[in-house]
Amino acid sequence: MFKNYIKTAFRSLYKNKGFTAINILGLALGLATCLLIVFYVVDELSYDRYNTKAERIYRVNEDLKLGENKVQYSVAMPPLAKTLKAEYSYVEDATRIKRAGTTHVKKGSINIVENNIAFADASIFNVFTLPMISGDPKTALLEPSTVVITESIAKKYFNTTNAVGKFILFNDKENFKVTGVIKDIPKQSHFNFDFFVSLESFPESRSNEWLRSDYNTYVLLKNAKDHEKLAASFPALLQKFSGSQMQSELGMSVAQFEKGGSYFRMNLTALTDIHLKSNLSGELGPNSTTQYVYIFSAIALFILLIACVNFMNLSTARSSNRSREVGVRKVLGSSRKYLIFQFLAESILVTLVATVIAIIAASALLPFFNQLSGKEITLTVDSLKWLVPSLLAVVLVVGSLAGSYPAFFLSAFQPIDVLKGKLSAGFKGGGLRSFLVVFQFFVSILLIIGTLVIRNQLNFIQTKNLGYNRNQVLIVKNSGELNQQAKVFKQELASLPGVKNTTMTGFLPTNGWRNTRIYYKDATYDQKKSLFPQSWEIDADYIPTMDMKMAAGRNFSKEMQSDSSAIIINEAAAKFLGFADPVNKTVYQSLGGDRKDGAPNVKECHIVGVVKDFHFNSLREKIEPMVLTYGQNPGALAIRVSPSNISSLMAQIKDKWNQLSPNVQIDYSFMDQDFDASYRSEQRIGQIFIIFTSLAIIIACLGLFGLAAYAAEQRTKEIGIRKVLGADVSVIVAMLSKDFIKLVCIAIVIASPFAWYVMNKWLQDFAYRTTIQWWVIASAGAGALVIAFITISFQSIKAALANPVESLRSE
C-alpha cells in the first residue's frame, strides 16, 4: 500500500511539472537560507561552551561612578583572584588574564609580529578547558619566564608539537621557556590567545592595589547557584580591602565616597553570557550582541514561513483542480482514509526532495557565507546529531500542513458535489490564500525597509564629520620598537616629499589605547565637581596631523616650556566643567595619595585651548569629556600623506624603517581602514540583510508567479470571451493583476508602521544616528509593488495573448 502511495504521488507530481518545480525550488531556497542562518545562530550561542565547567565560571566586572562620570570595566584589581579563593569556601578556584599587546617573536633572524599574547596565572588550566598536548598543566606557568603556546604556534616556530623545553625570544630582550603546548583554542571563545606567559614574569601582578583595575578575573564556583551569594558579598569585601587605600588615594572613606553620589562596585557575568551580553571596557576580544541573534533568528523564521506559505498556497490552489479526480476516486470506492494518505504522501515527498536539495545547497554555500559573516562554521558529526532530526521534523510538519487542506477538506465532500464542480471557487474564493499572500509581502516589505535603514545608518557613519580627518593617515603601530630612534624616524619621515605631518602617540581615535585620570574643577577637590575623562598624552603635531579644529585658545607649542603642565580639553569637558571661557582656567589633576599636610596630592593644570569635539569611541556612544596633555608617547606614529604616489612613499617609509630596525617588520595600517574595521559587524549585517531580503523576495515572487498562473488558468474561458468581445491586452492584464496588487497594498499598509517601529528601536543603539525618512517607507512599498506587478504581468500577458479559439473550442 505504501509503495502505491509513493508511485501515485510521483505520477501526480510529474503530471503538474510546473507547479511541482516552483514548489520544490521555493521550499528548497527557503530551507537552505534558513539552514545558513541557523548555523550562524548556533555558532553565536555556542561561545565558551567548550569549557566543561562553563556553567560554574563567572567573570568579575567593575562599575565606577565618580561625580557625574560613569564607567564600566570587564577588568578587576590585581589581588582580587587570590583574595576570592582565600575568603570564600564556595570558590573552587580563580584566575587572571591580562592582554600583553603587540609583541615581536624571534624566528631565525627575523622578528614576527604577534598580537595574541596574554599573561595568565597557573590556575588558568584549572578554570578553563585548555587540553595540553605536552607538558604538565599543574606546573606549566608556576615559574617566571615560562610560556605555554598553542599547537599552531608550536608548528609555526618549531615545526613540531613537542616544543616543551625550547625557548622563545620576545622583543629581542628575554627568553621564555616553553613549558606546555595546548590544543588551539576553539574559535567560539571570547578570547583566542596563542601564547600564555606566566604572570610571575610580570612583577606588577603581585601588587596589592585595590583601586587599580587591569586584570580580567574569573572565578570557578563549586556550585553555579553560589554566584548570587558571591555577588552579595562584594560590598563587604571592598569595604574590607579597599577602604584604607581609598582613604589614602582620595582622602575619604568608602562611606564618604558613596555619600557624595559616587560608587565603586563589582558584579558578575556568566562565562557563557560574555560574547553576546557584554561590551565593557577592557574586553579580551570583540563581542557580538543578542540583538543580532534575535534579528537573524526572526529572518530565518520569516523566510521559512514565506517558503512554507508558498508551498501551502500552491498546494491548496492546485487541489481545486483535482476535485474531479477526488470525485472519481470516491465513486470507484476509494475511502477517505486512502485519499488523506495520498495527498499527505505527495506533500511530504515534495518537502523531502526540497530538503535534500536545501542541504546540498547550504553545504555548497557555507564557504561563501563564512566569508560574508566572518565565521568559520563547519558541518561536524556533532552538528548532524541535531540537524538531521530537526530536518526530519520540518519535513513531516511542513509536508503535513501543506497537504492538510486537500487531504482533509476535499476528501470530506460527497462525490456528486465534486463531480458537478461545486468546489471550484477560483482565486476570489481563496480567503486563506489571500491572507498568506499578504503575510508573504508583509515580511518582504519589512526586510526591505530594514535593509534600507541599515544601509542608511552605515552611510551616515561613513560620511559623518568625526571631528578629525581619517583619510590618508598612515599608522605605524609598532614605532615603540625603535626605542630612542623613534624620534629620529619621525624626523626623517617629516622630511620626505609627500608627508604633510607626523605625530607620535599611542592614543588615536581608531585604536584601543585608552587612559583615564581624575581632575577636580577647583581647589576644594569636591568629587561632585570632579571630572573622570579620557586623558591622552600627545605632542604639538597631533592636532594638525589629525586635522582637528580648535574651538578656542591654542595648540601646544614646542617652544613653550610651561606647556608641560598645560592641557587642552574638548568641548564636552568644557561643558561639563561649566566654564564660560575655559582658556587660562586652572584645574587639578589627582596624582593619588596625600601630601604631607594631608591634602590630596594633585597637580595644577592650566587650560591653553579647547579642541572641537571629535569621536574617539563608537558612534553608539556620546562624546565624553577628553583631556589632552603634552608629552612624548612612542606607542604609534601617525603620518598624514599626500594622496598621490602613495606606493612610492610607502617604499621610502619602509626603507627608512629597515635602516633603523632591520630585524623587526614594520606593522602599519591606514586609519580609514581601522575605522571601517570597527564597524565591520554592521557592514556584514548590512550585506547579509541585502542577500536575505533578496532571497525572501524571490521566494515570495515564486509563489506569486504560481498563483498568477493558477488564476489565469482558472479564468481561461473568461479571458477568451473578453477578447472575442474586444478587450485588449492591457485590460486583461489589469483584470488579472488587480486582486494581487490589492493584497500587496494591504501588506504595505500593515508592514510600514511595524517596520518603522522595529528599525527605530535598532537605531536607538547609536548615540549618533540617521532618521527613518518617509521616502524609505515609500521606496520599500513602491519596490514591492513593482516587483509584484512584474511577476504577475508575465503570466497575465501570456494569458492575454493566448488565442481565444483554444480556450473556447470546447464550448
N, C-alpha and C positions, 0 to 999 in steps of 0.2 A: 504493500500500500504506500509506504513512504517513498519508494522508488518511483511510483506512479505520480505522486505529488510533484517530485522534482522534475520528472520528464515533462509533465503537463506545464509546469511553470516555465521551463526552458522554451517550450513551443510558444506560449503566450507572450513571453518577453521578446522572443525573436520576431514574432509577428508584428510587434509595435517597436521596431528598432529605434525610431527617432526618440520616442518618449523614454525608452529604456536607456539610451545613450545619455540623454540630458539628466535623467535621474542619477545614473552612476557617476557621471562627471561632476555634477554639482555636489553630491554627497561625498565623493572622494576628495574633492578640493576642500570642502569644509572640514572634513575629518583630518586631512593632512595638516591644514593650518592649525586646527585645534591641538593636534599632537605636538607640533613645534612649540606652541605656547605653553602647553602642559610641561614639556621638557624644561622650558625656561623657569616656570614657576616652581617646579620640583627642585631644580638646581638652587634657586634662591632660598627655598625653605630648608635645604639640607646643610646650610653653612654651620660648621663646627660640630655637626652631629657625628663626625667620625670619631670623636673622643668618646671612649667607653664610659667615662664618668661625667659626660656633658651635663646631665640633669642636676649634678651637685656642685658645678663650678659657677662662681659668680665673680664679676669684676667690681672693684671698689671705685666709685667716682666721687668727685668733689663739686660742690656748689659754693660759690663765694659771692657775697654781696657786700660792697663797701660803699657806703653812702648811696648814691643812685646808680652805681655801676654793678652789673651782674655778669658773671662768667661761669661757665660750666666746663669741667675738665674730666677727661677719662683717665687721668693720672692721679697718683696719691703720693704720700710722704715716704721718704727713704726707710724709716724704721717700722712702717705700718705692718708689712707682711710678717716680720718676725714677732711683733707685738701681738698680732691677732692669734697666732699659733700658740703663744705662751699664755695669753689671757683667757682663752675660751676653749673648754674641753671638747666642744662640738665642732671645732675647726680641725679637720684632719691634717691639712697642710696649707701652705700659702707660698706663692712665688711671685717674682717680679720680672718684667721685661722692659728694657729701655732701648729704643732705636738708636743705633750708632751713627747713622747718616752715611754719606758717601765716603768710601774707603778705597784705597788702592792696594791691590793684592799682587804680589810678585809672582810672575810665571816666566821662568827663564830670565831673560834680560829686559823684559818689558813689565810695566805695571798695568793691570787691568782694573778698570773702574767697576766696583761692586756697590750696589745700593741696598741690598737686602741683608744687612748685618745688624745684629742686635746683641746687647748684653743680657745675660739671664742668670738667675740663681740655679744652683744644682738641683733644687726641688722641682724645676720645670718638668722633669720627666716623671715625677710622682703625680703631678696635676694633669698634664696633657698627655694624650696618647701619641707619642712620637717613637715608633718602634726603632730600636737600634740594631743595625746590621752587624756592627763590630764595636767593641768597647763595652764598658760597664756603666749603665745609666746611674748607678748609685754613687759613683765616684768621678764621673766624667768632667764635671765642672766645679769640683771642690777646690782645686788649686788655681792660683793666679796664672796668667799666661797660658791658659788652655782654651781650646775651641772644639766645638762639635759641629760638623758640617753635614750637608745632605749628600745623598748618593750621587746626584748630578754634579755637585761641586767636586766630589772626590774623583769622579771620572774626568772632569774638566782639567783639574790641576795635577792629578797623579795617575790618570789612566787606569785606575783600579778603585774598587770599593774598599779594599783593605788598606786604608790610609792611616790607621792608628799608629802613633809613634812618629809620624812625619811632621814637618814643620811648615808653617805658613808665615810669610813676612808681610806685615801690614804697614803701609805708608813708609816703607824703607826705614822703619825705626825699630820694630820689635818682633821677634819670632814667637809665634804661638804654637804650642804643641797640640796636634790633633789627638784627642782622647776618645773620640767616638764618631761614628758615621751612622746617620739615621736615614730612614726612607724619606723620599721627597714628601713634603707636606702637601696634602690634597689642596686643590685649587679652591675648594669650598671651605676656606678658613679665613677668619678676619685678620690673620697675619700670615705672611708667606716669606719667612726668612730662610736664607741659605747657610748662614753662619750664626752660631750661638757662642758668644765669647763669655767666659766666666766673669761674673760681676765682681769676683775677688780681684780682678785686674783693674778695677775701677775704684780707687780709694774713696771717692765721694759716696759710693754705695753704702758705706758703713756710717754715714752721717746720722746724727740723732736729731736732725732738724724736723720740726713738726709744722713749720709754716712754709715749707718749700715742697712743691709737688712736681715730680718729673718721672715717676715710675708707674707703668701700667701694672697694677697689683691684682692678683687673682687669689681667691680662697676656694679650697676644696672642703665642703662640709661633709660630715659623717652622715647627715640626713638632710635631704633637699628642703624639708619643711623648716629647718632651722634658720633659713635666710631671714625670716621676719624677726626672729629673736636677735639675730646679729645686727640687723639694721636698727632695731630699737635700742641697742647698746651703744651706738656710735656717739650720741651726745655726751654720755658719761665718760667714754673713752677719750674724746677730745678734751674735755674739761681736765681730765687727769694728766694727760701727757703734753698738751699744747698750751695750757693755761699760763705757766711760768714764762714760756717763750713769747707768748702774746703780750704779756706784761712788759717784757724786756724790749720787744721789737716795736710795739705800738703804744706802749705806755698806758695800757688799760687791761683790765681783766676780761675774761670771756663774757661775764655778765654785763659789764660796761659796754663792751663791743656790740652786744646784741641789743642793749637798751637804746643805743644810738641808731637803731634801724638796720644794722648790718648783721650778717651771719656767716658762719663757716661750717658747712655741713658735709656729711658723707652719705652716699646711698649705694645701692647695689643694682647691677644689671646682670641678668642671667646670660650665661655664655651664648646660648642659642638665640638670644634676642639682639646681640650686638650688631650683626650685619644689617638687620632690617629696621632696628628701632633705636639706633644710637648714632649720632653725628656730633660728637662733642669735640672740644679742642683737645688735641693730643692722641687722636685715634692712630692705631698702628697701620692702618690702610684705608683706602676709600670704601665706604659702606654704601649700601643701597637704602631703599625705603619701602615700607609696606605699601605705600601708595601705588607704586608701580606694579607690585604683585596683585593688588586688587584690580587695577586697571586692566592688566593683561588677562587676569582670570575672567573678568567681565567680557573682554573682547573674545576670548576663546569660547565662552558660553554663548555669546551672541552669534558668533559665526557658525557654531554648531547648530544653534536653533534655526538660523536662516537656512542652512543646508537641509535640516530636518523638515522645516516648513515647506521648502521646495518639494521635497520628496512626498510629503503628505498631500500638498496641493495637487501635484500632477497625478498622484495615485487616485485621489478622490475624483479628480476631473475625468480621468480615463475610465474610472469604474462605471460611470453612467453609460459609456459606450458599450459596456459589456452586459448591460441589463438583459438584452435578449439572450445572450449566452447563459446567464443565470436562469432565465425562464425555461430555456430548452433543457438545461441540465436537470431542473426540478421536475419537468414533465417526464423526462426519461428515468426518473426515480432517484436522482441524487439527493442525499439527505443534507440538511442544513449543516450538520457537523462536517461533512466532506467539503462543502463549499467554504466553510470558515477556514479549515486547514489548507485548502488550496490557495486562497487569497493570501493567507499569512505566509505560506511557503514561498510564494512569488516575491513578497515584500522582503522577507528575511534573506532570500537568495540575492536580491539586488543589493541589500545592505552589506552582505558578506563580501560580495565582489568589490563593492566600493571601498570597504575597509581594507581589503588586501592591497588594492591599488594605493590607498592612502598611506599604508605602512611603507610601501616601496618608495612612494614619492617623498615622504617625510625623511626617510633614511638617506635618500639621494640629496635632499635639500639641506640636511643638517650641517655640512661644512659651510655652506653659504650663510646659513642662519647664525652659526657660531661667529663667523667673520662680522656679520652685521651687529650682533648683540654683544660682542666682546667676550663670549663664553667659550668654554672648551667641553661642551656636552658630548658624551659618547653613549652609545647603547651598550649596556653591560648585561650580564646574566641577572644581576640584582634588579635592574630596571625592567627586564622582561617578566619578572615574577609578579609585578603589579600591573604591567602594561597589558599582557595577554588576557588575564581575567577581566580587566576593565573594558577592553575592546570587545570581548565576547558579550559582556553585559550590554554595551552600546548596540551591538548587532541585534540582540534579542529585543531590547527596549524600543529602539528606533524602528526596526522592522515590524514589530507588533503594533506600534502606534500608527505607522503609516498604512498598514494593511487592515487596521481595525474598522475603518469606515466601510469599505467594500465587504469585508468579512462578516461583520455583524449587522450592518444596515441593509445591504442588498439581499443578503441571504434570508432575511426575515419576510420579504414580500411574497405575496401569492403569485403563482405563475401567470394567471390570467391578466393581472395588472401589469406585470413586467412585459408580457408579450404585446400588450396594447400600447406600450411606450409611455405609460403614465409617469415613469420615473425620470424622463429626460427633461430636466428643467432649464438646461442651458446655463450660461455663465451667470445670468441675473439671479438664478436661484441658489447660487453658491455663497450663502452668507458666511460660512466658515472660511471659504477660500478668500473672500474679500477681507476678512479680519486678518488672515495670515499674510496677505499681500501688504496690508497696512503695517503690520508688525515688521516685516522684512525691510521696508523702506524707512520705517522709524529708526531701526538700528543703523541702516546705511547712512541716513542723514546725520544721526548722532555721531558716527565715526567721521564723516566728512567735516562737520563743524569742529570736532576735537582735533583733527589733523590741521585744519587751518589755524586754529588758535595756538597750537604748539609751534607751528612754523612762524607765526607772527611774533610769538614770545622769543623764539630763538633769533629772529631777525632783529628784534628790539635789543636783545643782549649784544648782538654783533655790532650794532650801529650806535648804541648809546654812548654819549660823551662820558668817559670814565674819569675824567679829571687828569688823565695822563695819556700820552700817545704810545701805544704798544707796537706800532708798526716800525719796521726797520731798526729794531733794537736787538742786538746780539747779546746773549748772556753766556759768559764763560763761567760755568758753575763751580769749577774746581780751582779757581785762581789762588785760593788759600794754600795750595800745594807749593806755590812758588816761594812761600815764606817772605823773606826780606826782599826778594826780587820782584814781588808783586807790584811794588810801586814803579820799578823800572819798566816792567811790562806795560803798565798803564801809560807811562810817559812815552814809550816808544810807539804804542798804538795811536796815541793822540797826534803824533806827527805824520801818520800815514795819510795819503790822499784818499778821500772818501770816508774818513772818520770825522764825524761832526763833534761829538762829545763822548767822554768816558767818565764813568763813576764807579767807585769801588765800595760795595757794601753787600752784605748778605740779605738785607731787608728789601725785598721787592714785592710789588703788588701781586705778582703771579706765582710766587713760590711760598713755601710753608714756614719760612723763618718768621717767628713772632716773639715778642717780648713785652711784658707789662711792668709798669712801675707805679708807685703811689706818689701823687702830687697833692699838696694842700694849697688851697686858694690864698690863705693868709697865715700869719704867724700864730694864730690860735690853734692850728692843727686840728680843727674840728672835722671829724670824719664825715659829717653831713655836707661839708664843703670840700670834701676830698675828691680827687679825680684818679681813676684807675685805668689810664689809657694805654694803647699800644705806644711803646717808646722805641723808636728806631734810631740807630746811630748811622749818620750819613756824612758825606763830605760836601764841599762847596759846589761840586759839579753835579750833584744828584738832581736837583730841581731842573736845571737846564737840560740835562740828558733825558729825563723823563718827560720833558716838555710840559711841566706843570706851571700853573699861573699863581702869582702872589695876589692875595686879596688886599693885603695891607702890609706895610713895613718892607723889609728887605730879606734877601737870601743871606746865608752865611758867607763870610769873607775870609780868604786865606791870610789876608794882611792884618786882620784884627785879632790880637791875642785874647781879648776879652770874650770872644765867641766860644771859648772853651766852656764857659758857664752859661752860654746863651741857648735858647730853644726857639724853635718855630712850631706853632700849633696850627691845627686845621680849623676850619670854620665851626665844625661840630664841637670841638673843645672850647673855642671862644664863646659859643652859645651856652655851653654848659657852665662855664665859669661866670658868665653874666657880665663880662667887661664890655662897656660900650665901645671902648677903644683899647684893645689888649696890648698894643705895641708899647714897649717900655715898662709894662707892668711886671711885677715880680711874683713868682710862685715858688713853692718849696718842695723839693724832691726828697722823699724819705730814703735814707741810707740804711735804715734798720738799727735797732738798739737805741740806747740813750746816751746822751753826753754826760760828762762828769757832774753837771749841775742838775741832772735828772730830766732835762727837757729832751724831746725826741731828737734823734740825730738826723739832721736834714741839710740840704744844700740849697742855697739861694740860686734861682734861675731867672734870668730876665728874658722876657719875650721880645725878640727882634723882628718877628714877622708872622703873618698869618697866611698859610697856603690855602688855596681853594680846595674844597673837599674833593678827595679822589677815592675811588673804590679799591680797597685793599683786601676785601673779603668778597664772598659770592654776592651776586645781586639779590640773593634770597635774604640778605641781612642789610640792615640800615647802616649807613656810615657812622662809625663810632668815633669818639674823640681820639686824636692822634697827637703825639709829641715827637718832634724830630730834634735829636741832639747832635752836636758837632763832634766828629771824631773819625777814627780810621777803623773800618771793619773790613777785613780781607775775604769775607765769605764768598763773594762773587764779584764779577766785573761786568758791568753793563756798558755796551758800546752802541751809540747811535750812528748808523752808517748811511751813506748815500745809496739810493735805490739802484743806481747804475753801477755796472761792473762788480756786483757782489761776489761772484765766483772768484774773480781775480783778487779782490780784497781778502776773501776768506783764505786764499792760499798764502797771502802775506802774513795774516794773523797766525796761521798755523806754523809758518816758518819762524816767526818771532818766538812762538811758544817753544818750539823744538830746540831753538838755540839756548833758551834758558832752562828747559826741563826735557832733555832728550829721552828720558826713560819713563815719562808719565804721559799718557794720552790726554789730549785736551778734551774736555767734556763741555759741550755747548748746545744751545738751542736758541730759537728765536722767541721773543716774548709773546708775539701774537699766537704762536703755536702752543705755548704754555697756557695762555688764556683760553684758547679753544679747548685744550685738554681738560680744563677744569669744568667744562660744560659738556664733556663727551657723553655722559649718560643722557642728558636732554637731547643731544643730537641723535643718538641712537634711538631714543624713544620716538623722536620725530620721524626718522626713516622707517622704523618698524610700523608706526601708525599709518604712514602712507601706503606701505605694502599691504598691510592687513585690511585697510579700508578699501583699497582697490580690489582685493580678493572678495571682500564682503559684497561689493557692488557687482562684481562678475557673477557671483553665486546667485544674488538676487535677480540679476538680469537673465540668467539661465532659466530660472523659474518663470519669470515674466514672459520670456520667449516661448516656453512650453505652453503657458496658459493662453497666450495670444494665438498660438497655433490651434489650440483646442477650441477657443472661442470662434475663430474663423471657420473651423471645421463644422462646428455646431450650427453656424448661420450661413452655410454654403448656399442653400436654396434661396434664402432671403437676399443674399448678395446678388445671386443670378437674376432674381425678379427685379431688384432695384436697377441693375444695369440695363435690363431689357426696357425698363420704363424711363431710361435716360440719365440715371445717376452717373456722375463721373468719378474718377479715382479718388479725388480729394474728399468728396462727400462720404464715400465708403470708408476711407482711412479714418476720417473724423468720427464716423459712427462706431467703428471697432475700437478706437483709441480712447474715447471719452470716458468709458467706465473705468479703465485702468488709470487714466490721468487723474480722475476724481479721487481714486484711492491714494495715489501718491500725494496729492494736495492735502488730504486728511492727515497723512503721515507727517508732512512738513509742519502742519499746524500743531500737532502733538509733540513732535520731536524738538522743535526750535526752543521753546522755553525750558524744556528739560535739559537740553544740551548746554544752553546758556548758564543754567544753574550749576551743572556739574563742572564745566570748564572754568567758571568763575571761582569755584572752590579751589580748583587746582592752581589758579593764578595767585591765590592768597598766600601760597608758599614763598612767593617772591616779594621782597620789600619794594623792589622796583620792577614794574610790570606794565605791559600794554593793557589796553581795554578791548573788550569784545565789541567791535563796531557792527553797526546794523548790516553793512554790506557782507560781513562774514556769514550771517544767517541767510541773507538773500542769495548769496553766491551758492551756498550749500543747497538751498531749495531749488534754485534755477538749474544747478548742475544735475540734481536728481531728476528733475522734470525732463531735461534734455536727454539724459541717458535712458530714461524710461520710454520716452517717445521714440527715440531711435530704435530701441529694442522692439517695441510694439509695431512700429511702422514697417519693419522688414516683413513681418508676417501679414500685416494689413494690406500692404501694397501688392504682395504676392497674391492674396485672395482677391483683391480688387481687379487685378489684371487677368485673372483666370477667365477662360471662355465660358459664358453663361450657359451655352448649349450643353456642356459637360455636366453641369450641376442640375439642369432641368430636364435632361433626357428621360429620366425615369418617370417624370410627371406626364 
